[in-house]
Amino acid sequence: MNELRARVICQEKGTYRIASELGEKLAEVSGKYIFTAKTVSEYPAVGDYVLANWLDDGSRAIITSLFPRKSCFIRKAAGKDKQEQVVAANVDYAFLCMSLNSDFNLRRLERYLSIAWDSGAKPVVVLTKADLCEDIANKLQEVESVAFGVDVFTVSSQNNNYMCVNDFIQPGKTVVFIGSSGVGKSTLINKLLAKDVLETRELRNDGKGKHTTTHRELIELENGAFVIDTPGMRELGMWDSDVGIDMVFADIEELERQCRFSNCSHASEPGCAVRSALEEGTLSAERWESYQKLKRENAYAADSSSYLAAKEARFKNIAILNKCNRKK
């Protein structure tokens, strides 16, 4: 039995596919791993590095431990249960994909950016289907008004301008593509691979996307970089993403610091900088409501002492990584 360092390249329910110097192998976690794991996010996810035993009969591998993560894109799992889900781990750049047709939604982008910044990865906004948009300049201006310090690119499958993201896809780096169904994540990855590895589909008649990718998968490019494709997300719930929210809404955080009273509720107190900005039009009501909504949702999801204790131990360096990434 050989014990090796491996990387999780695919995950479907309780089964994993991992890769090491011995090649690829189906794997499962050990009984001890299951017994000691305190939260769902402590289980391996795509992009994770693990220690695994290659069984002598060659049938499978057994994952015994998880190496510390340098980043972790985590969301509240879909549904009503208060449970987290790791979307991808050990990612350098998170490509947040949003199409310039009916999928365009600034409030959703603020949500994606908040979780991306909190993960420890650096977000990059990729606006797809540029050929279907007649007002790209205004759309770009809208995106840049909420994506402070973030690179923003427009791409189209009808031409070769997708190469603009290549600067981030360097040997040894890992990137993840995240977005709603049908925004063109798989198409973009196929372009980078220079071959049709991932299935793609046309949009529905109403302009909405069809699900193509059904599971998360890590793919190695010829230059030694890694990309992770993810299924389209109908829900992207907040999960203890205070740091990310503060970074995305830094303008509102600054306004709150300017209020006359430190405990200002921004309702009727005199000297409220937030209310003044709303009245003057320098802060939109939609952005203010988005900030409040994400804060409320995040507070509700994070209300779990056992989870927070485990997260503090695992991710104590994430805030430092975020600040370093923001300065780059």
Secondary structure, 3 states (H helix, E strand, C coil): CEEEEEEEEEEECCEEEEEECCEEEEEEECHHHHHHCCCHHHCCCCCCEEEEEECCCCCCEEEEEECCCCCEEEEECCCCCCCEEEEEECCCEEEEEEECCCCCCHHHHHHHHHHHHHHCCEEEEEEECHHHCCCHHHHHHHHHCCCCCCEEEECCCCCCHHHHHHHHCCCCCEEEEEECCCCCHHHHHHHHHCCCCCCCCCCCCCCCCCCCCCCEEEEECCCCCEEEECCCCCCCECCCCHHHHHHHCHHHHHHHHHCCCCCCCCCCCCCCHHHHHHHHCCCCHHHHHHHHHHHHHHHHHCCCHHHHHHHHHHCCCHHHHHHHHHHC
